[in-house]
């Protein structure tokens, strides 16, 4: 699926909010706001009531990092929403081959060196974000941070191997 030197991660592997924030270089407040407004929602597991933990996929964190870079470059949140929507529709095929270019007002997708050169020659491009580079950066950062499987946190505590106290509580309430 990917022709670059990057590897996809398991789809049920997720990262909690604080880990996603650390990897993307954003605040938890930003993450929460973006999730509530639908800019980026956790794809592994969304929040389901008080105390539940959102789990963000690798791809979610990649998009968070791209959003952060676009914001740092002065792109409006409206333009960022449009770019993120386009990336979602596009899917992950050859995403690592994409360079996002911007003139400070609009965001353009370039998939070849010729497109980047054409954009620069036209005086359009001011900066670019090579998604493949961001991908590798996030991969390296997440390798050092904790992750969890979506199935792990949904399991009842009594089923955790070696958790004798939880097993006794479950037996007492059932019996």
N, C-alpha and C positions, 0 to 999 in steps of 0.2 A: 504494500500500500504506500509506503514512503520510499522515495528513491534517494533521499539524503541519508546521512549517517546518524539518523535519529531512530529511536525505537518507541513504538506505542506502549503504553502501560495498561495493565488490566482495567477494564471498565468499572469493576466494582471496588477498586481501590480509591479511597478518598482521603482528604485532608481537612481537618477542622479549620474553622475560621481563623484563629490566631496563626496557624501554620501557613494558611493561604496568604494572610496579610504579610507575614515575614518574607515569604518567597516572592511576592509581588511588589513589596516595598510600599505598601499602603497602610492606612490606619484601619482599625476595626470599625470605626465610625463610618468611613467611606464604604467599606465592604457591606455593612449593614444597610446603609442608604441605597447603594446600588442594587442590593438584593430586593429591598422593599419596593423600589421603583421599577424593577424588571430589567435593568440594564444587563445584569449578569446574575443568574440564579444558579444555585448549586445543582449539578446534574446527577450526582451520586445519591444524595438524600437532602431533601428540603427540610426546613424546620416544621415540626408538627406539634405545636403547642409549647407550653412553658417547659423549659429544661431540656428540650431536644436539641441535638447538635446537627447543624448543617454540615454536609460533607461535600467538598469541592473536588472535582476531577482535575487531572493534570491539564487538560484542555481549558477548563474554567480558569485555572491559575495562569495559564499562558495568555488568555484573553485579558485577565486582570492586569497583567504586566504590560500588555500592549496599551490598555486604557490609561494606565499610569504614565507611560511614555508620551502618549498623545496629549494628555493633560499638561504634562511638564513642558511640552512644546507650544502650549498656548491654544490648542484646538478646543473649540466650544464643545460642551457636553452634547449638544444637539447633533453636531457632526460626528462625534464619537459614537453616539447611539446608532446613527446611520451606518457607520463603518462596521460596528459590531454586528448589526443585523445582517449586513452583507456577508461577513465572515461566517455567521451561523448558517445562512442559506447555502453558502459555498461548500460547506462540509470540510473534512480534513484531508481530502485528496490533494496531494502536492502543496499543502499549506506551507511547508517548509521552503518551498520555492518562491513564495510571495514576498515582495517588498512593498510595504505601505509607504507611499510618498505623500507629502503634504506641502501646500503653499501657505499654510497658516489658516486657511479658511476652509478648504476642501481636502478630502483624503482620497487618494487614488491607489488602485491596486496595480502593481506591475509584476508580471510573471517572467519577464526576460530582461536581459541587459539592454537590448534595443529599446524596450519601452521606457526604461529608466533614462536612457540617454535622450530619447525623444522628448520626454517630459522636462528634463533639465535644459535642453536646447531651446525649448519653447518658453523658458523663463518661469515655468510653473513650480518645479520642485524646490523646496527649501531644505527639507530634511527627509530622511528615510528610515524605516524600521525594517530590518531583515528578520522576518519571522523565524527562519531557521536558526539564527544566532540567539534569539530570545528563547527558543525551544531548548537549545543546548544549555543555556544559562539556567533556566528553570529546572532542567533535569539534574544539573549539578547541585543546585541549592536543595532540591527536594530529597536528594539521596541522603542528605544529612539530617533531615527533619522527620518526625514521626508521622506515620500514615496508619490507616485502619481500613479493614474491609467493611463494606456496608452491612454484610451479614453478621459480623461480630457484635455490633452494638444492638442489633435487633433480637438477639438470642436472650432468653431468660437467664438470670444470674445462676439458677440452680444447675443449668446445663454446662456451666464452665467447669472443666475438669479440675479437680482438686479443691473446689470451693465447698467444703464440708458444711460450713455454717449456713450457706444459702440452701443447700440440699435439705438440711434439718428443718429450716423454716418452711420450706415448701412442703415437706412431709407433714409437719405439724398442722398447717392450714388446710391441707387436703384431707387429713385424717380425722 
